[in-house]
Amino acid sequence: MQPDRIVSLLPGATEIVSALGLEDRLIGISAECDQPLSVMGRRRVSLAALDPRETDPAAIDREVRDRLASGRPLFQADQAALRELDPDLILSQSLCDVCAATPGGLTAEAIGDAEVLALDGRDLDGLLEDIRRVAMAAGVPDKGDALIDSLDRRRQAVRRHKAPSRRVLTVEWPDPLFIGGHWIPDMVVTAGGESLGGPGDHSVVVEWDTVRRFDPEVIIMLPCGQSVAGAARGLASMRSRPGWENLAAVRTHAVYLVDGNRFFSRPGPAAFTGLELMAHILGTGQPNPAPGYWRQARGEELDGVA
């Protein structure tokens, strides 16, 4: 039977549901969902544990690590709200405990008779497969095929106009230094760059000496769950590292601040706009797909001079 009461526990899934034309079936969304505006009135069914007022990257990382070490979740599904909404399809994720509520945070009582579909795409192909799985679960496979074809055509357009190869450092978190993982290295490679991590690899902490040896020619600050302002704060912690000023990207001012939350952190259609933005930054000649959601770092931001 085709599900008609869908709950999404992560932003990427909410955007997939919308892109499939199923907003009328969406009855609940997560605390982190912010797109599209047309569904922002839906009931929020997961709660974020971190203080949204905290802006220091190192302090946020400590809180995340403390919670995970003690078994306390970063996102908690509102079990009472789920019981009241009585969904027949719940969209979750299994990729990252830091990103959104996972199936392990749901009780059998809250799930009821609903199907729970956990998205787990690790590269761009995986993101397309997740869209296919959502469309199949929702009973709209033809809409899924159409959306996948549209997104893949955009990916192929980037591949046809690759930039000259340059070493690209994508910073998913500045302190400690996590490099971009999962689909982000895939974006870099698809656009013609050389990534420090490989497509599908987890985001991992890297030693600063590794970065210095890599000597990136382009640095893209795309902190997980953060805006351009968050990327700017992260840049402040990067420039205190020894030898920062000698990196090729810093010498040529090829350092960019992007809205990681909007186009890089979440699985779903927005990641393909992120791919196009990556291509634009790397110089493929692609049009700017996201004006206002990124900028080049200013000279004073690179050297710390007010």
DRENSEZA-797399 format. One line per 4 residues: number of its first residue (from 1); for each residue y, x, z of N, C-alpha, C. Coordinates in nm, 3 decimals. Layout:
N
NUM = Y:X:Z:Y:X:Z:Y:X:Z  ...
***
This chain:
306
1 = -0.120:0.085:0.000:0.000:0.000:0.000:0.125:0.088:0.000  0.225:0.051:-0.077:0.346:0.130:-0.089:0.429:0.121:0.040  0.464:0.236:0.100:0.544:0.232:0.224:0.685:0.184:0.197  0.737:0.104:0.289:0.874:0.054:0.270:0.961:0.080:0.394
5 = 0.907:0.156:0.492:0.985:0.191:0.610:0.966:0.342:0.635  1.062:0.421:0.582:1.051:0.567:0.584:1.145:0.625:0.689  1.094:0.719:0.767:1.175:0.797:0.861:1.170:0.943:0.819  1.285:1.008:0.817:1.294:1.151:0.784:1.339:1.229:0.906
9 = 1.263:1.333:0.939:1.295:1.416:1.054:1.360:1.548:1.014  1.403:1.561:0.888:1.474:1.682:0.848:1.567:1.652:0.730  1.678:1.726:0.722:1.779:1.698:0.618:1.725:1.706:0.476  1.642:1.806:0.447:1.591:1.819:0.311:1.511:1.698:0.268
13 = 1.431:1.644:0.358:1.351:1.526:0.325:1.441:1.405:0.302  1.547:1.393:0.380:1.641:1.282:0.359:1.702:1.290:0.220  1.736:1.411:0.176:1.794:1.428:0.043:1.691:1.401:-0.066  1.566:1.435:-0.041:1.461:1.403:-0.139:1.446:1.252:-0.152
17 = 1.441:1.182:-0.041:1.428:1.036:-0.044:1.542:0.975:-0.123  1.663:1.024:-0.099:1.779:0.971:-0.170:1.770:1.001:-0.319  1.732:1.125:-0.354:1.725:1.164:-0.495:1.617:1.086:-0.569  1.519:1.037:-0.497:1.413:0.955:-0.558:1.455:0.807:-0.568
21 = 1.576:0.776:-0.523:1.624:0.638:-0.532:1.562:0.546:-0.429  1.529:0.600:-0.310:1.459:0.521:-0.209:1.542:0.498:-0.083  1.674:0.505:-0.094:1.759:0.489:0.024:1.737:0.354:0.092  1.703:0.251:0.015:1.684:0.120:0.074:1.563:0.115:0.166
25 = 1.474:0.213:0.156:1.356:0.218:0.242:1.375:0.310:0.363  1.481:0.387:0.364:1.504:0.486:0.469:1.563:0.417:0.592  1.489:0.417:0.703:1.533:0.344:0.823:1.572:0.436:0.938  1.538:0.566:0.929:1.572:0.659:1.036:1.587:0.799:0.983
29 = 1.680:0.876:1.043:1.706:1.014:0.999:1.720:1.104:1.122  1.725:1.235:1.097:1.731:1.331:1.207:1.875:1.353:1.254  1.885:1.421:1.368:2.017:1.455:1.421:2.093:1.548:1.328  2.020:1.628:1.249:2.083:1.728:1.164:2.118:1.676:1.025
33 = 2.073:1.558:0.987:2.099:1.506:0.853:2.249:1.481:0.834  2.304:1.529:0.721:2.446:1.510:0.694:2.474:1.469:0.549  2.369:1.452:0.470:2.382:1.412:0.331:2.266:1.319:0.295  2.288:1.225:0.204:2.416:1.182:0.148:2.492:1.092:0.245
37 = 2.620:1.076:0.221:2.702:0.996:0.313:2.656:0.851:0.318  2.594:0.805:0.212:2.552:0.664:0.205:2.445:0.627:0.307  2.376:0.726:0.368:2.272:0.693:0.466:2.307:0.742:0.606  2.431:0.784:0.628:2.467:0.837:0.758:2.469:0.731:0.868
41 = 2.464:0.605:0.832:2.460:0.500:0.932:2.320:0.469:0.983  2.218:0.534:0.927:2.081:0.509:0.971:2.062:0.562:1.113  1.967:0.504:1.182:1.942:0.542:1.321:1.892:0.687:1.329  1.945:0.761:1.426:1.904:0.900:1.446:1.780:0.902:1.536
45 = 1.675:0.967:1.488:1.548:0.962:1.559:1.498:1.100:1.603  1.582:1.201:1.594:1.548:1.330:1.655:1.674:1.389:1.713  1.657:1.465:1.820:1.768:1.518:1.896:1.762:1.670:1.896  1.877:1.735:1.874:1.883:1.881:1.877:1.912:1.928:2.018
49 = 1.840:2.033:2.063:1.854:2.079:2.200:1.966:2.182:2.219  2.005:2.252:2.113:2.106:2.358:2.127:2.245:2.300:2.139  2.329:2.371:2.213:2.469:2.330:2.230:2.544:2.353:2.100  2.594:2.248:2.035:2.663:2.265:1.906:2.795:2.340:1.918
53 = 2.844:2.358:2.041:2.972:2.428:2.059:2.953:2.579:2.061  2.829:2.625:2.077:2.803:2.770:2.082:2.819:2.829:1.942  2.895:2.938:1.932:2.920:2.998:1.801:2.877:3.144:1.793  2.845:3.208:1.907:2.808:3.349:1.904:2.665:3.364:1.852
57 = 2.643:3.437:1.742:2.509:3.447:1.684:2.404:3.501:1.780  2.441:3.604:1.858:2.344:3.663:1.951:2.308:3.565:2.061  2.406:3.489:2.111:2.379:3.391:2.217:2.290:3.279:2.166  2.314:3.235:2.043:2.230:3.131:1.983:2.087:3.181:1.969
61 = 2.072:3.305:1.922:1.938:3.362:1.906:1.866:3.371:2.040  1.936:3.411:2.146:1.872:3.420:2.279:1.823:3.284:2.325  1.905:3.181:2.305:1.865:3.046:2.345:1.744:2.999:2.267  1.742:3.026:2.137:1.628:2.988:2.054:1.502:3.057:2.105
65 = 1.510:3.189:2.128:1.393:3.264:2.172:1.345:3.218:2.310  1.439:3.191:2.401:1.401:3.146:2.536:1.328:3.012:2.530  1.379:2.923:2.446:1.316:2.791:2.436:1.176:2.801:2.375  1.164:2.877:2.270:1.033:2.890:2.206:0.933:2.960:2.298
69 = 0.979:3.061:2.372:0.889:3.135:2.462:0.839:3.047:2.576  0.921:2.953:2.620:0.883:2.866:2.731:0.818:2.736:2.685  0.802:2.722:2.553:0.737:2.601:2.501:0.828:2.481:2.492  0.959:2.502:2.510:1.052:2.390:2.499:1.098:2.377:2.354
73 = 1.092:2.258:2.297:1.127:2.242:2.155:1.276:2.252:2.132  1.312:2.296:2.010:1.452:2.297:1.971:1.495:2.160:1.919  1.399:2.086:1.868:1.424:1.950:1.820:1.319:1.860:1.880  1.362:1.747:1.933:1.270:1.653:1.996:1.283:1.517:1.930
77 = 1.171:1.467:1.878:1.174:1.333:1.821:1.196:1.230:1.931  1.277:1.131:1.901:1.302:1.021:1.994:1.186:0.923:1.983  1.090:0.938:2.073:0.967:0.860:2.065:0.994:0.710:2.075  1.087:0.671:2.163:1.117:0.529:2.180:1.177:0.470:2.053
81 = 1.267:0.547:1.989:1.328:0.498:1.865:1.223:0.482:1.756  1.130:0.578:1.748:1.025:0.568:1.647:0.938:0.444:1.671  0.905:0.419:1.795:0.823:0.301:1.824:0.895:0.173:1.782  1.025:0.168:1.808:1.102:0.049:1.773:1.114:0.032:1.621
85 = 1.135:0.142:1.551:1.152:0.134:1.405:1.020:0.104:1.334  0.909:0.146:1.394:0.775:0.119:1.338:0.766:0.161:1.191  0.788:0.289:1.160:0.782:0.334:1.020:0.638:0.336:0.969  0.624:0.333:0.835:0.491:0.353:0.778:0.479:0.488:0.708
89 = 0.590:0.564:0.696:0.587:0.700:0.645:0.689:0.783:0.722  0.643:0.893:0.783:0.730:0.985:0.856:0.727:1.119:0.784  0.844:1.168:0.748:0.856:1.296:0.677:0.901:1.402:0.777  0.820:1.506:0.790:0.847:1.615:0.882:0.834:1.747:0.808
93 = 0.819:1.859:0.882:0.800:1.989:0.819:0.715:2.074:0.910  0.646:2.170:0.850:0.559:2.259:0.928:0.598:2.405:0.911  0.711:2.430:0.845:0.747:2.566:0.806:0.812:2.645:0.919  0.895:2.577:1.001:0.980:2.651:1.095:1.013:2.565:1.216
97 = 0.974:2.611:1.337:1.005:2.538:1.459:1.154:2.537:1.490  1.230:2.628:1.427:1.372:2.639:1.455:1.454:2.542:1.371  1.394:2.488:1.263:1.471:2.413:1.164:1.476:2.263:1.189  1.367:2.205:1.239:1.360:2.060:1.254:1.237:2.026:1.335
101 = 1.227:1.897:1.373:1.111:1.851:1.447:0.985:1.867:1.362  0.875:1.904:1.428:0.748:1.924:1.360:0.650:1.815:1.403  0.539:1.799:1.330:0.442:1.696:1.369:0.391:1.711:1.511  0.386:1.835:1.562:0.339:1.856:1.697:0.426:1.792:1.803
105 = 0.550:1.757:1.768:0.639:1.692:1.863:0.629:1.541:1.863  0.535:1.487:1.790:0.520:1.342:1.781:0.397:1.297:1.859  0.412:1.194:1.938:0.298:1.139:2.009:0.226:1.037:1.921  0.099:1.015:1.951:0.021:0.917:1.875:0.084:0.778:1.887
109 = 0.139:0.748:2.003:0.201:0.617:2.022:0.323:0.601:1.933  0.403:0.708:1.922:0.523:0.701:1.839:0.488:0.691:1.692  0.382:0.762:1.651:0.342:0.759:1.510:0.285:0.624:1.472  0.208:0.564:1.561:0.146:0.435:1.531:0.054:0.446:1.410
113 = 0.074:0.357:1.314:-0.007:0.356:1.193:0.058:0.432:1.077  0.167:0.503:1.105:0.242:0.569:0.997:0.167:0.690:0.943  0.185:0.717:0.815:0.141:0.843:0.757:0.247:0.948:0.789  0.204:1.066:0.834:0.296:1.177:0.861:0.276:1.282:0.753
117 = 0.381:1.308:0.679:0.376:1.407:0.570:0.464:1.525:0.608  0.401:1.643:0.626:0.475:1.763:0.663:0.503:1.847:0.539  0.631:1.871:0.511:0.670:1.955:0.397:0.654:2.102:0.435  0.603:2.182:0.343:0.578:2.322:0.376:0.602:2.416:0.258
121 = 0.688:2.377:0.163:0.718:2.464:0.049:0.778:2.596:0.093  0.727:2.707:0.038:0.773:2.839:0.078:0.852:2.912:-0.030  0.851:2.859:-0.151:0.930:2.915:-0.260:0.977:2.799:-0.347  1.042:2.828:-0.459:1.097:2.720:-0.540:0.987:2.631:-0.596
125 = 0.875:2.688:-0.637:0.762:2.606:-0.681:0.714:2.515:-0.568  0.711:2.569:-0.447:0.668:2.490:-0.333:0.763:2.375:-0.303  0.893:2.397:-0.323:0.989:2.289:-0.302:0.967:2.176:-0.403  0.938:2.213:-0.527:0.909:2.111:-0.628:0.781:2.035:-0.593
129 = 0.682:2.107:-0.542:0.557:2.042:-0.503:0.580:1.946:-0.386  0.667:1.983:-0.293:0.699:1.892:-0.182:0.761:1.763:-0.234  0.848:1.773:-0.334:0.907:1.653:-0.393:0.797:1.566:-0.453  0.702:1.630:-0.520:0.591:1.555:-0.578:0.511:1.482:-0.470
133 = 0.487:1.552:-0.358:0.409:1.492:-0.250:0.482:1.373:-0.187  0.615:1.386:-0.168:0.691:1.274:-0.113:0.687:1.156:-0.209  0.707:1.183:-0.337:0.705:1.076:-0.437:0.569:1.007:-0.440  0.462:1.083:-0.432:0.328:1.024:-0.431:0.308:0.938:-0.306
137 = 0.347:0.991:-0.190:0.330:0.917:-0.065:0.412:0.788:-0.064  0.528:0.793:-0.132:0.615:0.675:-0.137:0.578:0.579:-0.249  0.480:0.617:-0.330:0.435:0.529:-0.438:0.523:0.528:-0.560  0.601:0.638:-0.581:0.690:0.645:-0.698:0.666:0.777:-0.773
141 = 0.544:0.803:-0.818:0.516:0.932:-0.883:0.599:0.957:-1.008  0.631:0.853:-1.085:0.712:0.871:-1.206:0.852:0.921:-1.172  0.910:0.867:-1.065:1.042:0.914:-1.022:1.034:1.059:-0.975  0.924:1.094:-0.910:0.905:1.232:-0.868:0.898:1.326:-0.987
145 = 0.823:1.288:-1.090:0.812:1.372:-1.209:0.947:1.391:-1.275  1.027:1.285:-1.282:1.158:1.294:-1.346:1.251:1.387:-1.268  1.248:1.376:-1.135:1.334:1.462:-1.053:1.290:1.608:-1.064  1.160:1.632:-1.060:1.109:1.768:-1.072:1.147:1.828:-1.207
149 = 1.133:1.752:-1.314:1.169:1.802:-1.447:1.317:1.840:-1.452  1.401:1.757:-1.393:1.545:1.784:-1.394:1.577:1.913:-1.318  1.517:1.930:-1.200:1.544:2.049:-1.121:1.487:2.174:-1.187  1.370:2.161:-1.247:1.309:2.278:-1.312:1.389:2.321:-1.435
153 = 1.448:2.225:-1.507:1.533:2.262:-1.620:1.652:2.345:-1.573  1.706:2.312:-1.457:1.817:2.389:-1.402:1.770:2.530:-1.364  1.649:2.541:-1.310:1.595:2.672:-1.278:1.575:2.755:-1.404  1.522:2.694:-1.508:1.498:2.767:-1.632:1.628:2.813:-1.695
157 = 1.734:2.734:-1.680:1.865:2.776:-1.733:1.914:2.903:-1.664  1.889:2.914:-1.533:1.926:3.036:-1.461:1.842:3.153:-1.512  1.714:3.132:-1.532:1.626:3.240:-1.579:1.668:3.292:-1.716  1.719:3.203:-1.800:1.758:3.245:-1.935:1.884:3.328:-1.935
161 = 1.961:3.323:-1.827:2.089:3.394:-1.823:2.095:3.486:-1.701  1.991:3.566:-1.684:1.986:3.653:-1.568:2.102:3.752:-1.566  2.143:3.782:-1.442:2.248:3.883:-1.424:2.188:4.022:-1.436  2.272:4.123:-1.462:2.223:4.262:-1.454:2.165:4.287:-1.315
165 = 2.052:4.355:-1.309:1.983:4.372:-1.182:2.067:4.450:-1.082  2.082:4.392:-0.964:2.150:4.460:-0.853:2.073:4.433:-0.724  2.083:4.523:-0.630:2.017:4.506:-0.501:2.096:4.406:-0.417  2.029:4.302:-0.371:2.096:4.191:-0.302:2.039:4.175:-0.162
169 = 2.127:4.181:-0.063:2.089:4.153:0.075:2.136:4.012:0.111  2.042:3.925:0.145:2.079:3.791:0.193:2.057:3.788:0.343  2.161:3.752:0.417:2.157:3.755:0.563:2.142:3.612:0.614  2.023:3.583:0.667:1.997:3.449:0.719:2.044:3.436:0.864
173 = 2.052:3.547:0.933:2.109:3.550:1.069:2.156:3.692:1.096  2.278:3.710:1.154:2.334:3.844:1.164:2.295:3.924:1.289  2.260:3.855:1.399:2.236:3.927:1.524:2.134:3.853:1.609  2.006:3.901:1.604:1.952:4.014:1.528:1.951:3.983:1.379
177 = 1.934:4.087:1.300:1.951:4.074:1.156:1.822:4.021:1.090  1.825:3.894:1.055:1.718:3.832:0.978:1.760:3.830:0.830  1.670:3.874:0.743:1.697:3.860:0.600:1.647:3.724:0.553  1.705:3.676:0.443:1.665:3.546:0.389:1.517:3.546:0.353
181 = 1.450:3.436:0.386:1.308:3.424:0.358:1.274:3.302:0.278  1.143:3.281:0.255:1.089:3.166:0.183:1.146:3.158:0.041  1.222:3.054:0.011:1.271:3.036:-0.126:1.395:3.120:-0.158  1.459:3.180:-0.058:1.582:3.255:-0.084:1.555:3.381:-0.167
185 = 1.454:3.464:-0.135:1.425:3.575:-0.227:1.388:3.528:-0.367  1.324:3.413:-0.377:1.292:3.357:-0.508:1.420:3.328:-0.586  1.521:3.278:-0.518:1.650:3.254:-0.582:1.708:3.385:-0.637  1.704:3.489:-0.553:1.760:3.618:-0.593:1.690:3.670:-0.718
189 = 1.557:3.669:-0.715:1.479:3.723:-0.827:1.498:3.638:-0.952  1.500:3.506:-0.937:1.519:3.417:-1.051:1.653:3.443:-1.119  1.755:3.475:-1.037:1.888:3.501:-1.092:1.904:3.643:-1.145  1.800:3.726:-1.128:1.805:3.861:-1.184:1.825:3.972:-1.085
193 = 1.838:3.941:-0.956:1.861:4.044:-0.856:1.733:4.103:-0.800  1.750:4.208:-0.722:1.639:4.272:-0.649:1.655:4.236:-0.501  1.553:4.171:-0.443:1.562:4.123:-0.306:1.492:4.218:-0.211  1.544:4.229:-0.088:1.479:4.312:0.012:1.346:4.250:0.056
197 = 1.339:4.117:0.061:1.215:4.046:0.090:1.160:3.983:-0.037  1.031:3.947:-0.034:0.969:3.888:-0.152:0.968:3.737:-0.147  0.963:3.669:-0.263:0.954:3.523:-0.268:0.838:3.472:-0.184  0.866:3.374:-0.100:0.763:3.316:-0.015:0.746:3.385:0.119
201 = 0.803:3.507:0.134:0.792:3.577:0.262:0.870:3.503:0.370  0.823:3.515:0.494:0.899:3.460:0.605:1.030:3.537:0.622  1.129:3.470:0.680:1.249:3.541:0.723:1.212:3.626:0.843  1.244:3.756:0.837:1.205:3.849:0.942:1.324:3.934:0.984
205 = 1.316:3.986:1.105:1.415:4.083:1.153:1.389:4.217:1.085  1.494:4.279:1.034:1.482:4.411:0.974:1.570:4.510:1.051  1.524:4.634:1.054:1.602:4.740:1.117:1.722:4.774:1.029  1.832:4.811:1.093:1.953:4.843:1.018:1.930:4.963:0.927
209 = 1.846:5.058:0.969:1.818:5.173:0.883:1.752:5.129:0.752  1.672:5.023:0.758:1.610:4.971:0.636:1.717:4.920:0.541  1.816:4.852:0.595:1.926:4.802:0.513:2.005:4.918:0.452  2.030:5.020:0.531:2.106:5.135:0.480:2.031:5.206:0.368
213 = 1.899:5.215:0.382:1.822:5.278:0.274:1.821:5.191:0.149  1.816:5.061:0.167:1.820:4.968:0.054:1.955:4.974:-0.014  2.061:4.999:0.063:2.199:5.011:0.014:2.235:4.896:-0.080  2.245:4.774:-0.026:2.269:4.658:-0.114:2.398:4.671:-0.194
217 = 2.390:4.626:-0.317:2.508:4.622:-0.403:2.581:4.489:-0.391  2.512:4.389:-0.339:2.570:4.258:-0.311:2.516:4.212:-0.176  2.604:4.161:-0.090:2.563:4.102:0.037:2.607:3.956:0.037  2.513:3.867:0.065:2.544:3.725:0.072:2.511:3.676:0.213
221 = 2.612:3.635:0.286:2.596:3.582:0.421:2.570:3.432:0.409  2.448:3.389:0.445:2.412:3.248:0.434:2.337:3.203:0.560  2.405:3.211:0.676:2.337:3.187:0.804:2.274:3.049:0.813  2.152:3.047:0.866:2.075:2.924:0.875:2.151:2.818:0.956
225 = 2.169:2.702:0.895:2.232:2.590:0.964:2.382:2.603:0.983  2.447:2.702:0.919:2.588:2.727:0.943:2.669:2.715:0.814  2.799:2.693:0.833:2.892:2.677:0.722:2.954:2.811:0.683  3.053:2.807:0.594:3.126:2.929:0.557:3.192:2.991:0.679
229 = 3.243:2.907:0.769:3.304:2.959:0.892:3.201:3.035:0.975  3.079:2.982:0.982:2.973:3.052:1.054:2.937:3.184:0.987  2.939:3.185:0.854:2.913:3.310:0.781:3.020:3.414:0.813  3.145:3.370:0.826:3.254:3.463:0.859:3.235:3.520:0.999
233 = 3.191:3.437:1.094:3.164:3.488:1.229:3.051:3.590:1.226  2.949:3.564:1.146:2.838:3.658:1.135:2.881:3.790:1.075  2.975:3.785:0.982:3.023:3.907:0.919:3.089:3.999:1.023  3.155:3.939:1.120:3.221:4.019:1.224:3.121:4.103:1.301
237 = 3.000:4.050:1.323:2.899:4.128:1.395:2.832:4.231:1.303  2.833:4.206:1.173:2.772:4.301:1.079:2.854:4.429:1.067  2.986:4.415:1.066:3.069:4.531:1.035:3.075:4.632:1.149  3.020:4.598:1.266:3.019:4.694:1.377:2.900:4.789:1.367
241 = 2.811:4.767:1.270:2.692:4.851:1.259:2.728:4.985:1.194  2.661:5.092:1.236:2.695:5.226:1.183:2.670:5.237:1.033  2.768:5.291:0.963:2.755:5.310:0.819:2.783:5.186:0.736  2.829:5.078:0.801:2.861:4.955:0.728:2.957:4.983:0.614
245 = 3.060:5.060:0.642:3.166:5.083:0.543:3.117:5.163:0.423  3.000:5.227:0.436:2.947:5.309:0.326:2.851:5.235:0.235  2.815:5.112:0.271:2.726:5.035:0.185:2.794:5.006:0.052  2.718:5.009:-0.056:2.775:4.988:-0.189:2.847:4.855:-0.198
249 = 2.790:4.751:-0.141:2.851:4.618:-0.149:2.986:4.614:-0.077  2.995:4.685:0.035:3.120:4.685:0.112:3.226:4.766:0.037  3.187:4.879:-0.019:3.283:4.962:-0.092:3.345:4.887:-0.210  3.266:4.800:-0.274:3.316:4.728:-0.392:3.360:4.585:-0.359
253 = 3.359:4.551:-0.229:3.398:4.416:-0.183:3.308:4.307:-0.241  3.181:4.341:-0.267:3.086:4.241:-0.319:3.009:4.176:-0.205  3.086:4.117:-0.112:3.030:4.050:0.005:3.078:3.904:0.000  2.986:3.811:0.015:3.016:3.670:-0.006:2.971:3.587:0.113
257 = 3.052:3.488:0.147:3.025:3.397:0.257:2.996:3.260:0.198  2.878:3.207:0.227:2.840:3.079:0.168:2.796:2.982:0.278  2.795:2.855:0.243:2.750:2.749:0.334:2.597:2.747:0.331  2.537:2.822:0.423:2.391:2.829:0.426:2.327:2.696:0.458
261 = 2.391:2.619:0.545:2.336:2.490:0.584:2.324:2.396:0.466  2.424:2.395:0.381:2.428:2.295:0.274:2.333:2.329:0.159  2.322:2.457:0.122:2.252:2.490:-0.002:2.137:2.590:0.010  2.113:2.644:0.129:2.010:2.747:0.139:1.908:2.723:0.251
265 = 1.946:2.655:0.358:1.857:2.641:0.473:1.753:2.532:0.458  1.781:2.432:0.375:1.697:2.312:0.373:1.616:2.300:0.245  1.490:2.261:0.258:1.409:2.235:0.139:1.453:2.106:0.073  1.457:2.104:-0.060:1.498:1.983:-0.129:1.586:2.014:-0.248
269 = 1.643:1.911:-0.308:1.723:1.930:-0.430:1.842:2.024:-0.413  1.903:2.027:-0.293:2.021:2.110:-0.273:1.991:2.258:-0.294  1.866:2.298:-0.273:1.831:2.440:-0.291:1.850:2.483:-0.436  1.841:2.390:-0.530:1.859:2.427:-0.671:2.007:2.443:-0.705
273 = 2.094:2.375:-0.630:2.237:2.406:-0.640:2.261:2.543:-0.579  2.188:2.574:-0.469:2.197:2.707:-0.410:2.156:2.815:-0.509  2.051:2.789:-0.587:2.008:2.883:-0.690:2.120:2.905:-0.792  2.182:2.798:-0.836:2.292:2.810:-0.933:2.411:2.884:-0.873
277 = 2.437:2.863:-0.744:2.544:2.936:-0.677:2.511:3.085:-0.669  2.385:3.115:-0.636:2.340:3.254:-0.634:2.364:3.318:-0.771  2.325:3.248:-0.876:2.342:3.300:-1.012:2.490:3.322:-1.044  2.575:3.230:-1.004:2.719:3.243:-1.029:2.773:3.367:-0.958
281 = 2.735:3.386:-0.832:2.783:3.500:-0.756:2.736:3.632:-0.818  2.613:3.633:-0.867:2.558:3.757:-0.923:2.607:3.784:-1.064  2.682:3.691:-1.123:2.746:3.718:-1.250:2.666:3.680:-1.373  2.590:3.569:-1.364:2.512:3.526:-1.480:2.594:3.448:-1.581
285 = 2.716:3.414:-1.545:2.797:3.330:-1.633:2.777:3.181:-1.607  2.693:3.148:-1.509:2.674:3.007:-1.470:2.806:2.953:-1.416  2.839:2.827:-1.445:2.959:2.768:-1.385:2.947:2.764:-1.232  3.060:2.761:-1.166:3.061:2.750:-1.020:3.013:2.611:-0.981
289 = 2.895:2.598:-0.917:2.841:2.466:-0.889:2.888:2.406:-0.757  2.959:2.485:-0.675:2.992:2.438:-0.540:3.127:2.489:-0.493  3.236:2.453:-0.562:3.369:2.497:-0.518:3.396:2.452:-0.375  3.451:2.543:-0.295:3.484:2.511:-0.157:3.372:2.537:-0.059
293 = 3.252:2.567:-0.108:3.138:2.591:-0.020:3.102:2.740:-0.012  3.187:2.826:-0.065:3.163:2.969:-0.059:3.293:3.041:-0.092  3.299:3.168:-0.056:3.412:3.252:-0.096:3.373:3.398:-0.081  3.450:3.481:-0.150:3.432:3.625:-0.134:3.502:3.669:-0.007
297 = 3.438:3.760:0.069:3.500:3.811:0.191:3.626:3.888:0.158  3.726:3.870:0.241:3.853:3.941:0.221:3.842:4.084:0.274  3.927:4.170:0.223:3.924:4.310:0.264:3.936:4.330:0.412  4.024:4.254:0.477:4.042:4.270:0.621:3.919:4.223:0.699
301 = 3.841:4.132:0.642:3.718:4.088:0.707:3.610:4.195:0.699  3.616:4.277:0.597:3.516:4.382:0.578:3.542:4.503:0.667  3.671:4.532:0.692:3.700:4.652:0.772:3.749:4.619:0.912  3.764:4.488:0.942:3.802:4.450:1.077:3.949:4.465:1.108
305 = 4.031:4.491:1.009:4.175:4.504:1.029:4.238:4.365:1.026  4.308:4.327:1.130:4.369:4.193:1.136:4.485:4.183:1.039
***
